[in-house]
Amino acid sequence: MTAVETRPRPAPALTAKRSRPRPALRRLARRVPLNLAALGVLAVSVFPVYWMAVTAFTPAAGIQSDTPAFWPAHPTLAHFATAVRADGFWLFWRNSLAVTASAVLLSLLVALPAAFAVARLRWRGRRAFALMVFVAQMAPWEALLIPMFVIARDTGMLDRLSMLTLVYFMCTLPFTIVTLRGFLAAIPPELEEAAMTDGAGRAAAFRLVVLPLLAPGLMSTSLFGFITAWNEFAFANALIIKNQDDRTLPVWLSSFANVFGTDWGATMAAASLFMLPVLLVFLALQRRVTSGLISGAVKG
């Protein structure tokens, strides 16, 4: 029998063990500035909301204090009571909700078939239409303020919530078309083709196959459109002049300023109540909105 030659196993290299922490340290070194920058952006974004809440709960005597506290020692709900009891609070709340919800619903009804036509169908002028929608989306709202005022004045639509609804609809429509186009492009067209092969028409295939998959995109798009229209001030202030009962909440917030100054406590309390519905809706739909944004970013 021949002896099997055995070679001693080499000792594990110490250099390999020492080199392993280096990539981890490099990744950590890269993440630290990014995390610090993210924390800085978060602090800058959250601080106004925090200061608004603190002012809303601070007694009137402590709002103008030279040494503001991190949180008031004796929080009060008096400012919220003043805001809720103010003339027209619930009326203007209803106006804002009606105008914003109507504009978002109209935008979805028009944008959904338009986005489907751009993402799925092949027709002459499709690229030119998509380019026009992109250009309309990039146009600032303030650039349309004077033309919209002239149109409303000449057509007798001033001081009407229907005109404000149409303005919000036209301003949110390009964004809705572009966003829904991205969501539709992320859904494989083979799913529709399979349904049509089984005997379903194009409309039935869209309703039964595409629309359920498009639900997160519809929610996220409608949410961002709702936030945009809900917070709008310039058009509501310019188009509603004489009929004060048709004002919306952003315009109504300026009513706390009078010849004696501004009631900052009541203003911040009203602003907190004004922000609350959107915050609650966003928290309720957070998972679907996040998944919808991720799926819509796959293809565009």
C-alpha positions in Angstrom: 0.0 0.0 0.0 1.3 3.4 -0.9 1.2 6.0 1.7 -1.1 8.8 0.9 0.7 12.0 0.9 -1.0 14.4 3.3 -0.3 18.1 3.1 -0.7 20.3 6.1 -3.6 22.6 5.8 -2.6 26.2 5.5 -3.4 28.3 8.5 -6.2 30.8 7.8 -4.8 34.0 6.6 -5.1 36.8 9.1 -5.0 39.3 6.3 -8.4 38.0 5.0 -10.0 38.5 8.4 -8.5 41.9 8.8 -9.7 42.9 5.3 -13.3 42.0 6.0 -14.1 44.9 8.2 -12.8 47.4 5.6 -15.8 47.2 3.2 -18.2 47.3 6.2 -16.4 50.4 7.5 -16.5 52.0 4.1 -20.2 51.4 3.9 -20.7 52.8 7.3 -18.6 55.8 6.4 -20.8 56.3 3.4 -24.1 55.9 5.3 -23.2 58.3 8.2 -23.3 61.5 6.0 -26.4 60.3 4.2 -28.2 59.5 7.5 -27.1 62.9 8.9 -28.5 64.6 5.8 -31.7 62.7 6.1 -32.1 63.6 9.7 -31.4 67.3 8.9 -34.1 67.3 6.1 -36.5 65.5 8.5 -35.9 68.1 11.2 -36.4 71.0 8.8 -39.6 69.5 7.5 -41.1 68.5 10.8 -40.1 71.6 12.8 -42.8 73.9 11.3 -45.5 71.2 12.0 -44.2 70.8 15.6 -44.1 74.6 16.2 -47.7 74.8 14.9 -48.9 72.2 17.3 -46.9 73.8 20.2 -48.4 77.2 19.5 -51.9 75.7 19.2 -51.7 74.3 22.8 -49.8 77.2 24.3 -51.8 79.7 26.4 -52.1 83.2 24.9 -49.7 84.7 27.4 -46.9 82.3 26.5 -47.1 82.6 22.7 -45.2 85.9 22.7 -42.8 84.9 25.3 -39.1 85.5 24.8 -38.2 82.1 26.1 -40.5 79.6 24.3 -40.7 76.2 25.9 -40.2 72.8 24.1 -43.8 72.0 25.2 -46.1 74.3 27.2 -46.2 73.6 30.9 -50.0 74.1 31.0 -51.5 73.1 27.6 -54.8 74.5 26.7 -57.6 73.7 24.3 -59.0 77.3 24.3 -57.5 78.0 20.9 -59.2 75.0 19.4 -62.5 76.1 20.9 -62.1 79.5 19.4 -61.3 78.1 16.0 -64.3 75.7 16.0 -66.7 78.3 17.2 -65.6 80.9 14.7 -68.2 81.9 12.1 -68.4 79.6 9.1 -65.9 77.0 10.3 -68.0 74.0 9.4 -69.4 75.8 6.3 -65.9 76.4 4.9 -64.8 72.9 5.9 -67.7 71.6 3.8 -66.8 73.9 0.9 -63.2 72.7 0.9 -64.1 69.0 1.1 -66.7 69.3 -1.7 -64.5 71.2 -4.1 -61.4 69.0 -3.5 -63.2 65.7 -3.7 -65.1 66.7 -6.8 -61.9 67.9 -8.5 -60.1 64.7 -7.7 -62.9 62.5 -8.8 -63.3 64.3 -12.1 -59.5 64.1 -12.6 -59.5 60.4 -12.1 -62.5 59.8 -14.4 -60.8 61.7 -17.2 -57.2 60.8 -16.6 -57.8 57.0 -16.4 -58.9 56.5 -20.0 -56.3 59.1 -21.2 -53.5 57.3 -19.4 -54.7 54.0 -20.7 -54.7 55.3 -24.3 -51.2 56.6 -23.9 -49.7 53.6 -22.2 -51.5 50.8 -24.1 -52.8 51.9 -27.5 -50.8 53.0 -30.6 -52.3 55.9 -32.4 -51.1 58.9 -34.4 -50.1 61.8 -32.2 -49.7 59.8 -29.1 -46.2 61.1 -28.3 -47.2 64.7 -29.1 -50.1 64.3 -26.7 -47.9 62.9 -24.0 -45.4 65.8 -24.5 -48.2 68.3 -24.2 -49.3 66.7 -20.9 -45.8 66.9 -19.6 -45.5 70.6 -20.6 -48.9 71.3 -18.9 -47.7 69.6 -15.7 -44.5 71.7 -15.6 -46.4 75.0 -15.9 -46.8 76.7 -12.5 -50.3 77.3 -11.2 -49.6 81.0 -10.6 -49.1 81.5 -14.4 -52.7 80.6 -14.9 -54.1 82.8 -12.2 -54.8 85.9 -14.4 -56.2 84.0 -17.4 -58.5 82.0 -15.2 -59.7 85.1 -13.5 -60.5 86.8 -16.8 -62.3 83.6 -18.0 -64.3 83.4 -14.8 -65.2 87.1 -15.0 -66.3 87.1 -18.6 -68.4 83.9 -18.2 -70.0 85.1 -15.0 -68.4 82.2 -13.0 -66.8 84.4 -10.3 -67.8 83.6 -6.7 -68.9 80.1 -7.6 -67.5 76.9 -6.2 -68.1 75.1 -9.6 -65.5 77.4 -11.2 -63.0 76.6 -8.4 -63.7 72.9 -8.9 -63.0 73.2 -12.6 -59.8 75.1 -12.0 -58.6 72.4 -9.5 -59.6 69.7 -12.0 -57.6 71.3 -14.8 -54.6 71.8 -12.6 -54.5 68.3 -11.2 -55.3 66.5 -14.5 -51.8 66.6 -16.1 -50.2 65.2 -12.9 -52.9 62.5 -12.7 -52.4 61.4 -16.4 -48.6 61.2 -16.1 -48.7 59.3 -12.8 -51.4 56.8 -13.9 -49.5 56.3 -17.1 -46.5 55.1 -15.1 -48.6 52.7 -13.1 -50.3 51.3 -16.2 -46.9 50.8 -17.9 -45.8 48.7 -14.9 -48.7 46.2 -15.4 -47.7 43.5 -18.0 -50.0 43.8 -21.1 -49.9 40.0 -21.3 -52.5 39.8 -18.5 -55.0 41.7 -20.6 -54.2 39.7 -23.7 -54.8 36.5 -21.7 -58.2 37.7 -20.6 -59.1 38.8 -24.1 -58.0 35.4 -25.4 -60.5 33.8 -23.0 -63.3 35.8 -24.6 -63.3 39.0 -22.6 -63.5 42.3 -24.4 -61.0 45.1 -23.9 -63.2 46.9 -21.5 -64.0 43.8 -19.5 -60.3 42.8 -19.4 -59.4 46.3 -18.1 -62.2 46.2 -15.5 -61.5 42.7 -14.3 -57.7 42.4 -14.6 -56.0 45.9 -14.8 -58.2 47.9 -12.5 -57.7 45.7 -9.4 -53.9 45.9 -9.9 -54.2 49.6 -10.4 -55.9 50.2 -7.1 -52.7 51.2 -5.2 -51.8 53.7 -8.0 -55.3 55.2 -7.9 -55.1 55.6 -4.2 -51.7 57.3 -4.2 -52.6 59.5 -7.2 -55.9 60.6 -5.7 -54.2 61.3 -2.3 -51.5 63.6 -3.8 -54.1 65.3 -5.9 -56.3 65.7 -2.8 -53.4 67.2 -0.8 -52.6 69.6 -3.7 -56.1 70.9 -4.1 -56.9 70.9 -0.4 -54.0 73.3 0.4 -54.5 75.6 -2.6 -54.9 79.3 -1.7 -54.2 81.6 -4.6 -57.1 80.6 -6.9 -59.6 80.3 -4.0 -58.6 83.8 -2.9 -58.8 85.3 -6.4 -62.0 83.7 -7.7 -64.1 83.9 -4.6 -64.4 87.7 -3.9 -67.9 88.8 -3.0 -69.7 85.7 -1.9 -67.8 85.0 1.4 -69.9 82.0 2.1 -68.2 80.1 -0.7 -64.7 80.5 0.7 -62.5 77.5 1.5 -60.5 76.8 4.6 -57.1 78.1 3.4 -58.8 81.5 2.7 -60.8 81.4 5.9 -57.6 81.0 7.9 -56.7 84.6 7.1 -59.9 85.7 9.0 -58.0 85.5 12.3 -56.0 88.6 11.3 -57.8 91.8 12.2 -57.0 95.4 13.0 -55.9 94.3 16.5 -53.3 91.8 15.1 -53.3 88.1 14.5 -54.7 85.5 16.9 -51.8 83.1 16.5 -53.1 80.6 18.9 -56.4 80.2 17.1 -54.7 80.4 13.7 -52.4 77.5 14.6 -55.2 75.5 16.1 -57.3 76.0 12.9 -54.3 75.0 10.8 -53.8 71.9 12.9 -57.5 70.9 12.4 -57.1 71.7 8.7 -54.2 69.3 8.4 -55.8 66.5 10.4 -58.0 64.9 7.7 -55.2 64.6 5.2 -52.9 63.2 7.8 -55.5 60.6 8.9 -56.2 59.5 5.3 -52.5 59.2 4.6 -51.8 57.1 7.7 -54.8 54.9 6.7 -53.5 54.4 3.2 -49.8 54.5 3.9 -49.0 50.9 2.8 -51.0 51.0 -0.4 -49.6 54.4 -1.3 -46.0 53.2 -0.7 -46.6 50.1 -2.8 -48.2 52.1 -5.5 -45.3 54.5 -5.7 -42.8 51.7 -5.9 -44.8 49.8 -8.6 -45.3 53.0 -10.6 -41.6 53.7 -10.6 -40.7 50.4 -12.2 -41.6 51.6 -15.7 -42.6 55.0 -17.0 
